[in-house]
Amino acid sequence: MSKSKFSPSNRSSISRYQNQKLGFNAMALLVWMGILSTAQQAMAHHPFGGETPDNFITGFLSGLGHPVIGFDHLAFVIGVGLIAAGFTSGFLIPGAFVLTTLVGTGIHLLGMDLPIPEIAIATSVVLFGGLLLSAKIPNISVVLGLASLAGIFHGYAYGEAIVGAEISPLLAYLIGFSVIQYGIAILALYLSKSLIKQWRDQPFPLMRILGFGICSVGVVFLSSAIFG
């Protein structure tokens, strides 16, 4: 007797195919959004069309927007959350990153220069995407150090949008980008823990697919930063 197309084995095969298709679609979306974002990097790094926020509301909204519409930043924050899912104290990793973005913004506001910030930011995206792709994550101390170093450069870039602002919009901006970054990273952390269980027996795990997507976004931005 032939097997029904709805037999458990067939349903399992269909489920694996659907999961793989979902993963590759997610990867394609990440890469495509990265390419689109590269074409609009100047706008993406300056919420409200480049105008400096002049009150608490615009400062807060600008802070919320900068890490999201700057897709190199967003890809990195997601990568931080995905990597953090592999550690029992993983919440410390996005926390360290967010704290050092505040330091980086402060460096910019003090008029100090950091070398090749755009290249450093893109490299951090490639690195964290590559770690996910390789599935060889170093110990948490190393990841904390890398995330903290990256945070200084990401924060330095955030500082450009708030230079010259008064204290109220400045504080609101800092609160906004801190909240949105930590929220996205923690959301990625908890979602990935759930997805890891579903994809544990797949031939090409979802984390590696997403890692490839994040790494590809980083390569796009790195190429743009180097070659213009």
C-alpha positions in Angstrom: 0.0 0.0 0.0 1.4 3.4 -1.0 1.9 6.0 1.7 -0.6 8.8 2.0 0.7 12.2 1.1 -0.5 13.2 4.6 1.5 10.5 6.4 3.8 11.6 9.3 6.9 11.1 7.2 5.6 13.3 4.4 4.3 15.9 6.8 7.8 16.0 8.3 9.4 16.5 4.9 6.9 19.2 4.0 7.6 20.9 7.4 11.4 20.8 6.8 10.9 22.3 3.3 8.7 25.1 4.6 11.2 25.9 7.4 14.1 26.0 4.9 12.1 28.2 2.5 11.3 30.5 5.4 14.9 30.8 6.3 16.1 31.5 2.8 13.4 34.1 2.4 14.5 35.8 5.6 18.1 35.8 4.3 17.1 37.2 1.0 15.1 39.9 2.7 18.1 40.9 4.9 20.4 41.1 1.9 17.9 43.1 -0.3 17.2 45.6 2.5 20.9 46.0 3.0 21.4 46.8 -0.7 18.5 49.3 -0.7 19.8 50.9 2.5 23.2 51.4 1.0 21.7 53.5 -1.7 20.3 55.8 1.0 23.0 55.8 3.7 23.1 59.5 4.1 19.4 59.7 4.8 19.4 56.6 6.9 22.0 58.1 9.3 20.0 61.3 9.7 16.5 60.9 10.9 14.1 63.9 10.2 16.0 64.7 7.0 19.2 65.7 8.8 17.6 68.4 11.0 18.8 68.5 14.6 16.0 67.6 17.1 14.8 70.7 19.0 12.6 69.2 21.6 12.1 66.1 23.8 9.6 64.4 21.4 11.7 64.8 18.2 14.8 63.8 20.1 13.2 60.6 21.4 11.7 59.7 18.0 15.0 60.4 16.3 16.7 58.1 18.8 14.2 55.4 18.1 14.6 55.8 14.4 18.4 56.0 13.9 19.2 52.3 14.8 16.3 51.1 12.7 16.5 53.1 9.4 20.3 52.7 9.4 20.2 49.0 8.3 23.9 48.4 9.1 23.1 49.3 12.7 19.9 47.2 12.7 21.6 44.1 11.3 24.2 44.3 13.9 21.7 44.7 16.8 19.8 41.7 15.5 23.1 39.8 15.3 24.0 40.7 18.9 20.6 39.3 20.0 21.0 36.1 18.0 24.5 35.4 19.4 23.4 36.3 22.9 20.9 33.5 22.7 23.7 31.0 23.0 24.6 32.1 26.5 22.8 31.7 29.8 23.8 35.3 30.7 23.3 36.5 27.1 21.3 39.6 28.1 24.6 41.1 29.2 25.9 41.2 25.6 23.3 43.7 24.3 23.5 45.6 27.6 27.3 46.1 27.1 26.7 47.1 23.5 24.1 49.7 24.4 26.2 51.2 27.2 29.2 51.6 24.9 27.0 53.2 22.2 26.4 56.0 24.8 30.2 56.3 25.2 30.6 56.5 21.4 28.0 59.2 21.1 29.7 61.1 23.9 33.0 60.9 22.1 31.4 62.4 19.0 29.7 65.2 21.0 33.1 66.1 22.6 34.5 66.7 19.2 36.9 63.8 19.3 37.5 61.8 16.1 37.5 58.0 15.7 39.3 56.5 12.7 37.3 55.0 9.8 34.0 54.7 11.7 31.9 53.5 8.7 34.4 50.8 7.9 34.6 49.7 11.5 30.8 49.6 11.7 30.4 47.5 8.6 33.3 45.2 9.7 31.4 44.6 13.0 28.3 43.5 11.0 30.4 41.1 8.9 32.1 39.8 12.0 29.0 39.0 14.0 27.2 37.6 10.9 30.3 35.5 10.3 30.2 34.1 13.8 26.6 33.1 13.4 27.4 31.5 10.0 30.4 29.5 11.3 28.5 28.4 14.4 31.8 28.8 16.3 31.0 31.3 19.0 33.8 32.3 21.3 33.3 32.5 25.1 31.1 35.3 26.5 34.0 37.4 27.6 35.3 37.7 24.0 31.8 38.4 22.7 31.3 41.1 25.4 34.5 42.7 24.4 33.7 42.7 20.6 30.2 44.0 21.2 31.5 46.8 23.5 34.2 47.8 20.9 31.6 47.8 18.1 29.2 49.8 20.3 31.7 52.7 20.5 31.8 53.0 16.7 28.0 52.6 16.3 27.4 55.2 19.0 29.9 57.5 17.4 27.8 57.4 14.2 24.6 58.1 16.2 26.2 61.2 17.6 26.2 62.9 14.2 22.4 63.4 14.3 22.4 65.1 17.6 25.4 67.5 17.4 24.4 71.0 18.5 21.1 69.9 20.2 20.0 71.3 23.6 20.0 69.1 26.7 16.4 68.0 26.6 16.4 66.6 23.0 19.9 65.2 23.6 18.8 63.2 26.6 15.6 62.0 24.8 17.8 60.9 21.9 20.0 58.9 24.1 17.1 57.3 25.8 15.4 56.5 22.5 18.3 54.7 20.8 19.1 52.9 24.0 15.6 51.6 24.4 15.1 50.5 20.8 18.5 48.8 20.5 18.1 46.8 23.7 14.5 45.9 22.9 15.4 44.6 19.4 18.3 42.6 20.7 16.3 41.0 23.5 13.5 40.3 21.1 15.9 38.6 18.7 17.4 36.7 21.7 14.1 35.2 22.8 12.8 34.5 19.3 16.0 32.8 18.4 15.8 30.5 21.4 12.4 29.3 20.2 13.5 29.0 16.6 16.7 27.0 17.6 14.5 24.3 19.0 12.4 24.0 15.9 15.4 24.0 13.6 17.7 21.8 15.7 17.5 18.8 13.3 17.6 20.7 10.0 20.5 20.2 7.7 21.2 24.0 7.5 20.2 25.6 10.8 18.3 28.9 10.7 20.9 30.7 12.8 23.5 30.0 10.0 21.1 31.2 7.4 20.5 34.5 9.3 24.2 34.8 9.9 24.8 34.6 6.2 22.2 37.3 5.6 23.7 39.6 8.3 27.2 39.0 7.0 26.1 39.8 3.4 24.6 43.1 4.6 27.9 43.9 6.2 29.8 43.1 3.0 27.5 45.5 1.1 28.1 48.3 3.5 31.8 47.6 3.8 32.2 47.7 0.0 30.3 51.0 0.0 32.5 52.5 2.8 35.7 51.4 1.1 35.0 52.1 -2.6 32.3 54.8 -2.2 
